[in-house]
Amino acid sequence: GLSFLLIFMFTLLFFHMQPSPSNHALRRDRIRGSCLMLFHRLLGLSLVALGVSVRLMVEAVIQGRSMTQFAVILTGCSVGMSLLLLYGIRVLHYGGVLPRKNDPPRVIWLMNVWWTVFGTFAVIPFFLIFANITDALVAASLNSGLIFALCLIESTFTHILEPFLAANYVPAETQPLRQSDLIPTNEG
C-alpha cells in the first residue's frame, strides 16, 4: 500500500504542473526546451530506479529482513532525484513567469514560499540516506509520507493561488470596476 501511495503521489505531482501552452518550456526558448527533454528522460530513469527500490523494499518485508545498504541508497537517491527533476521541470515551465511583477505582494510572497517548500522537500530524501534507515516499512512510510505531505501542501497553495495562476490573469487595479465600463457610450 505504501509503495502504491508513493508512486501515485509522484503521478499527482507530475500531472499537477501542466502549464498553459503559452508558458510551456518547449515554446519559450530552445535552451529551456532542450533541458525539458533531458529532465524528462532523467525523470524516467529516476522513476525506474524508484520502481527497483520499491521492489527491494517489498522483498525485504516479505523475507522479514532489513534492507541492504544499496537499497537504502537507491531509495533515497531515486526519490530525491525524482523530486529534484520535478522541481527543475517546474522551473523550466514557470521560472521568470510566476510570480509576475504586477502580482500583489501577498501573492508574490506565497508563490515564493511555495517554490521554497517544494525545493526543500526535494532534498529531504537525500538526508534520509544518512539516517541509514534499514527497516523497509519505515523507509517506505517516511518517503510516502513526505510525498503525501508535499501533495497536500501543493494542493493548498494551488487552491489559494488559483485566481492568480491563470495565464490571462489581470491584476485588480488594471481591471474596469464595472461591466458597464467596458461598453462604449455615445456620451461626450
C-alpha positions as CSV (number, residue, x, y, z in Angstrom):
1,G,0.0,0.0,0.0
2,L,2.8,2.4,0.8
3,S,4.6,1.8,-2.5
4,F,1.3,2.4,-4.4
5,L,0.9,5.7,-2.4
6,L,4.5,6.7,-3.2
7,I,4.0,6.1,-7.0
8,F,0.6,7.7,-7.1
9,M,1.7,10.8,-5.4
10,F,4.5,11.2,-7.9
11,T,1.9,10.9,-10.6
12,L,-0.2,13.6,-9.0
13,L,2.9,15.9,-8.7
14,F,3.8,15.4,-12.3
15,F,0.4,16.0,-13.9
16,H,-0.4,18.8,-11.5
17,M,2.1,21.1,-13.1
18,Q,0.9,21.2,-16.6
19,P,1.4,24.8,-17.9
20,S,-0.7,26.7,-20.3
21,P,0.6,26.4,-23.9
22,S,2.0,29.9,-23.7
23,N,4.1,29.1,-20.6
24,H,5.3,25.7,-21.9
25,A,9.1,25.4,-21.8
26,L,9.2,24.0,-25.3
27,R,7.6,27.2,-26.6
28,R,9.6,29.6,-24.5
29,D,13.1,29.1,-26.0
30,R,15.5,26.3,-27.2
31,I,17.6,26.0,-24.1
32,R,14.5,25.5,-21.9
33,G,13.1,23.1,-24.4
34,S,16.3,21.1,-24.6
35,C,16.6,21.0,-20.8
36,L,13.0,19.9,-20.5
37,M,13.6,17.0,-22.8
38,L,16.7,16.0,-20.8
39,F,14.9,16.3,-17.5
40,H,12.0,14.2,-18.7
41,R,14.5,11.4,-19.8
42,L,16.3,11.6,-16.5
43,L,13.0,11.6,-14.6
44,G,12.1,8.4,-16.4
45,L,15.4,6.8,-15.4
46,S,14.9,8.0,-11.8
47,L,11.3,6.6,-11.7
48,V,12.7,3.2,-13.0
49,A,15.2,3.3,-10.1
50,L,12.3,4.1,-7.8
51,G,10.5,1.0,-9.0
52,V,13.5,-1.1,-8.4
53,S,13.9,0.3,-4.8
54,V,10.2,-0.4,-4.2
55,R,10.8,-3.9,-5.3
56,L,13.8,-4.2,-2.9
57,M,11.7,-2.8,-0.1
58,V,8.9,-5.3,-0.7
59,E,11.3,-8.1,-0.9
60,A,12.9,-7.1,2.4
61,V,9.4,-7.0,4.1
62,I,8.4,-10.4,2.6
63,Q,11.6,-12.0,3.8
64,G,11.5,-10.3,7.2
65,R,15.0,-8.8,7.0
66,S,16.5,-5.3,6.8
67,M,17.2,-3.5,3.6
68,T,20.7,-3.7,2.2
69,Q,22.8,-0.6,2.1
70,F,22.4,-0.5,-1.7
71,A,18.6,-0.5,-1.3
72,V,18.7,2.4,1.3
73,I,20.9,4.5,-1.0
74,L,18.8,3.7,-4.1
75,T,15.6,4.6,-2.4
76,G,16.9,7.9,-1.1
77,C,18.6,8.8,-4.4
78,S,15.6,7.8,-6.6
79,V,13.0,9.7,-4.5
80,G,15.3,12.7,-4.1
81,M,16.3,12.8,-7.8
82,S,12.7,12.4,-8.9
83,L,11.6,15.4,-6.8
84,L,14.6,17.5,-7.9
85,L,13.8,16.8,-11.5
86,L,10.1,17.6,-11.0
87,Y,11.2,20.9,-9.4
88,G,13.6,21.5,-12.3
89,I,10.7,20.9,-14.8
90,R,8.6,23.4,-12.9
91,V,11.4,26.0,-13.0
92,L,11.7,25.4,-16.8
93,H,8.0,26.0,-17.3
94,Y,7.3,28.8,-14.7
95,G,10.7,30.3,-14.0
96,G,10.6,34.0,-14.8
97,V,6.9,33.8,-15.3
98,L,5.5,33.2,-11.8
99,P,5.3,35.3,-9.7
100,R,4.6,38.2,-12.0
101,K,6.0,41.6,-11.3
102,N,2.5,43.1,-11.0
103,D,1.1,40.5,-8.7
104,P,0.0,41.7,-5.2
105,P,2.8,41.5,-2.6
106,R,1.0,38.8,-0.6
107,V,0.7,36.6,-3.8
108,I,4.4,37.1,-4.6
109,W,5.3,36.1,-1.1
110,L,3.0,33.0,-1.2
111,M,4.4,31.9,-4.5
112,N,8.0,32.3,-3.3
113,V,7.1,30.2,-0.2
114,W,5.6,27.6,-2.5
115,W,8.8,27.4,-4.6
116,T,10.9,27.2,-1.4
117,V,8.8,24.5,0.2
118,F,8.9,22.3,-2.9
119,G,12.7,22.8,-3.2
120,T,13.2,21.9,0.5
121,F,11.0,18.8,0.2
122,A,13.1,17.7,-2.8
123,V,16.3,17.5,-0.8
124,I,15.0,15.8,2.3
125,P,15.2,12.2,0.8
126,F,19.0,12.7,0.4
127,F,19.2,13.3,4.1
128,L,17.2,10.2,4.8
129,I,20.1,8.2,3.3
130,F,22.4,9.4,6.1
131,A,19.9,8.3,8.7
132,N,20.6,4.8,7.4
133,I,17.0,3.5,7.9
134,T,17.2,-0.2,7.0
135,D,13.7,-1.1,8.1
136,A,11.8,-1.3,4.8
137,L,8.4,-0.3,6.3
138,V,9.9,2.7,8.0
139,A,11.7,3.8,4.8
140,A,8.5,3.4,2.7
141,S,6.5,5.2,5.3
142,L,8.8,8.2,5.5
143,N,9.1,8.6,1.8
144,S,5.4,8.1,1.1
145,G,4.6,10.5,4.0
146,L,7.0,13.1,2.6
147,I,5.5,12.9,-0.9
148,F,1.9,12.9,0.5
149,A,2.6,15.9,2.6
150,L,4.1,17.7,-0.4
151,C,1.0,16.9,-2.4
152,L,-1.3,18.3,0.3
153,I,0.8,21.4,0.7
154,E,0.9,22.0,-3.1
155,S,-2.9,21.4,-3.3
156,T,-3.4,24.0,-0.6
157,F,-1.2,26.6,-2.3
158,T,-2.8,25.9,-5.6
159,H,-6.2,26.4,-4.2
160,I,-5.3,29.7,-2.5
161,L,-3.4,31.0,-5.6
162,E,-5.7,29.6,-8.3
163,P,-7.1,33.0,-9.4
164,F,-3.5,34.3,-9.8
165,L,-2.2,31.3,-11.7
166,A,-4.2,31.7,-14.9
167,A,-2.3,32.7,-18.0
168,N,-4.8,35.5,-18.7
169,Y,-4.8,37.0,-15.2
170,V,-5.0,40.8,-15.0
171,P,-4.4,42.5,-11.6
172,A,-7.4,44.1,-10.0
173,E,-6.0,47.6,-10.2
174,T,-6.0,47.4,-14.0
175,Q,-9.4,45.8,-14.4
176,P,-12.5,48.0,-15.0
177,L,-14.6,48.5,-11.9
178,R,-18.0,47.7,-13.6
179,Q,-19.1,45.7,-16.6
180,S,-20.7,48.9,-17.9
181,D,-17.2,50.4,-18.1
182,L,-16.5,48.0,-20.9
183,I,-19.4,49.2,-23.1
184,P,-18.7,52.4,-25.0
185,T,-21.3,55.1,-24.7
186,N,-22.4,57.8,-27.1
187,E,-21.9,60.5,-24.5
188,G,-19.2,63.1,-24.8
